[in-house]
């Protein structure tokens, strides 16, 4: 079975004593790549404007006999307004945006619109299949979402799996942040499930201009993609898919491609 456990993310400035770090969020996740998840969350939630401001990520400093590896601490440069970003309830594995403190905190500031040139339309329907070949944990359990970053030639850069689709995206972004790859201009993000507002937002913050989902987008996801100048593709299955926003990056004349009017 797929493992689901809570992960508490604590944040504080460099030099802050361990017992003064602030609990920012608790998310239900599949253990593994926890530091990437925490770093990605800090970036995609807009808690740091520059990934270089993340100075250290570690498990909390409990004695080995008490350590359960379910609390990660993130130390950043400068001071953060934690009350603006703190989530008031648990973040479930199915919905990341529930529990934000206020509606004003839902939309993270996107520094600039993501940029990317058009890409070969024949790759779009093939990307979910390429993602599927790297879903190794899904092969074992049948119960995990996946997010994968691909270049414009369809080559896989990084793929992560998690019981929560938003966690999988944060793990991808966190890996890129730790590797100094942000912003992710000229890349495509592929997700195994539906495209929610939060996934579109996280992609936009990371600089990803094109999001391809195997399932449907929500109305708010489409509106967000349009606002951020992104390309949003849904129901990408084999030779057919729908383009919900930003059709200029793909050809709407290709067989099997439809662009919904609303």
Residue pairs with C-beta under 8 A, 6 or more apart in sequence:
1 141
1 143
2 30
2 137
2 141
2 143
2 144
2 163
3 30
3 31
3 163
4 28
4 29
4 30
4 93
4 163
5 28
5 29
5 30
5 31
5 70
6 26
6 27
6 28
6 29
6 70
6 90
7 26
7 27
7 28
7 29
7 31
7 34
7 37
7 38
7 70
7 71
7 72
8 23
8 25
8 26
8 70
8 71
8 72
9 23
9 24
9 25
9 26
9 27
9 38
9 41
9 42
9 72
9 74
10 21
10 22
10 23
10 24
10 60
10 71
10 72
10 73
10 74
11 21
11 22
11 24
11 42
11 47
11 73
11 74
11 75
11 76
11 80
11 82
12 20
12 21
12 22
12 73
12 74
12 75
12 76
13 75
13 76
13 77
13 78
13 79
13 80
14 55
14 56
14 75
14 76
14 77
15 75
16 75
18 60
18 61
18 73
21 73
22 82
22 86
23 86
24 47
24 82
24 85
24 86
24 87
25 41
25 86
25 87
25 91
26 87
26 90
26 91
27 37
27 41
27 90
27 91
27 93
27 96
27 164
27 167
28 90
28 91
28 92
28 93
28 163
28 164
29 37
29 93
29 162
29 163
29 164
29 167
30 137
30 144
30 161
30 162
30 163
30 164
30 167
31 69
33 160
33 171
33 174
33 175
34 59
34 69
34 72
35 57
35 58
35 72
35 174
35 178
36 160
36 170
36 171
36 172
36 174
36 175
36 178
37 72
37 162
37 167
37 170
37 171
37 174
38 57
38 72
38 74
38 174
39 51
39 54
39 57
39 74
39 173
39 174
39 177
39 178
40 169
40 170
40 171
40 172
40 173
40 174
40 175
40 177
40 202
41 47
41 170
41 174
42 48
42 54
42 74
42 76
43 51
43 54
43 173
43 174
43 177
43 182
43 205
43 206
44 108
44 169
44 170
44 173
44 201
44 202
44 205
44 206
45 85
45 108
46 85
46 108
46 109
46 205
47 76
47 80
47 85
48 54
48 76
48 80
49 111
51 177
51 180
51 182
52 77
53 76
53 77
53 78
54 74
54 75
54 76
54 177
54 178
55 75
55 76
55 77
56 73
56 74
56 75
57 72
57 73
57 74
57 75
57 178
58 72
58 73
59 67
59 69
59 71
59 72
59 73
60 67
60 71
60 72
60 73
61 73
62 68
62 71
83 101
84 101
84 105
85 101
85 105
86 101
87 99
87 100
87 101
88 99
88 100
88 101
89 98
89 99
90 99
91 98
91 99
91 164
91 166
92 98
92 164
93 162
93 163
93 164
93 167
94 164
95 196
96 164
96 166
96 167
96 196
96 198
97 106
97 196
97 197
97 198
100 106
106 197
107 201
107 224
108 201
108 205
110 201
110 204
110 205
110 228
113 204
113 209
113 228
113 229
113 230
114 183
114 184
114 185
114 203
114 204
114 207
114 208
114 209
114 228
114 229
114 230
115 185
115 186
115 207
115 209
116 152
116 185
116 186
116 187
116 188
116 208
116 209
116 210
116 231
116 249
117 152
117 186
117 249
118 248
118 249
118 250
118 251
119 152
119 188
119 210
119 249
119 250
120 152
120 154
121 250
121 251
121 254
121 257
122 254
123 153
123 154
124 212
124 233
124 236
124 241
124 250
124 257
125 236
125 237
125 238
125 239
125 240
125 241
125 256
126 154
127 148
127 150
127 154
127 188
127 190
127 212
127 236
128 190
128 192
128 212
128 214
128 236
128 237
129 238
130 148
130 150
130 154
130 156
130 190
131 146
131 148
131 156
131 159
131 190
131 192
132 138
132 146
132 192
134 146
134 148
134 156
134 159
135 144
135 146
135 159
135 161
135 192
136 161
137 144
137 161
138 144
138 146
138 161
138 192
143 163
144 161
144 162
144 163
144 168
145 161
145 162
145 163
145 164
145 165
145 168
145 191
145 192
145 193
146 159
146 160
146 161
146 162
146 168
146 191
146 192
147 159
147 160
147 165
147 168
147 169
147 171
147 172
147 189
147 190
147 191
147 192
148 156
148 157
148 158
148 159
148 160
148 172
148 189
148 190
148 191
149 156
149 157
149 158
149 159
149 172
149 176
149 184
149 187
149 188
149 189
149 190
149 208
150 156
150 157
150 187
150 188
150 189
150 190
151 157
151 186
151 187
151 188
152 186
152 187
152 188
157 176
157 187
158 172
158 175
158 176
159 172
160 168
160 171
160 172
160 175
161 168
162 168
162 171
165 191
165 192
165 193
165 194
165 196
165 199
166 196
166 198
166 199
166 202
168 191
168 192
169 189
169 191
169 199
169 202
169 203
170 202
172 189
173 182
173 184
173 202
173 205
173 206
176 182
176 184
176 206
182 206
182 207
183 206
183 207
184 206
184 207
184 208
185 207
185 209
186 209
187 208
187 209
187 210
188 208
188 210
188 211
188 212
189 203
189 206
189 208
189 210
189 211
189 212
190 211
190 212
190 213
190 214
190 236
191 199
191 211
191 212
191 213
191 214
192 214
193 213
193 214
193 215
194 213
194 215
194 216
194 217
194 218
194 234
195 211
195 213
195 215
195 216
195 217
195 218
195 221
195 232
195 234
196 217
196 218
196 220
196 221
197 218
197 220
197 221
197 224
199 211
199 213
199 221
200 211
200 217
200 221
200 224
200 225
200 228
200 230
200 232
201 224
203 211
203 230
204 224
204 228
204 230
208 230
209 229
209 230
209 231
209 246
209 249
210 230
210 231
210 232
210 233
210 246
210 249
211 225
211 230
211 231
211 232
211 233
212 233
212 236
212 241
213 232
213 233
213 234
213 235
213 236
214 235
214 236
214 237
215 234
215 235
216 234
216 235
217 225
217 232
217 234
217 244
221 232
221 244
222 232
222 244
222 245
224 230
225 231
225 232
225 244
225 245
225 246
226 245
226 246
229 246
230 245
230 246
231 243
231 245
231 246
231 247
231 248
231 249
231 250
232 243
232 244
232 245
232 246
233 241
233 242
233 243
233 244
233 250
234 241
234 242
234 244
235 241
235 242
239 255
239 256
240 256
240 257
240 258
241 256
241 257
241 258
242 257
242 258
242 259
242 260
243 250
243 252
243 257
243 258
243 259
243 260
244 259
244 260
247 259
250 257
251 257
252 258
252 259
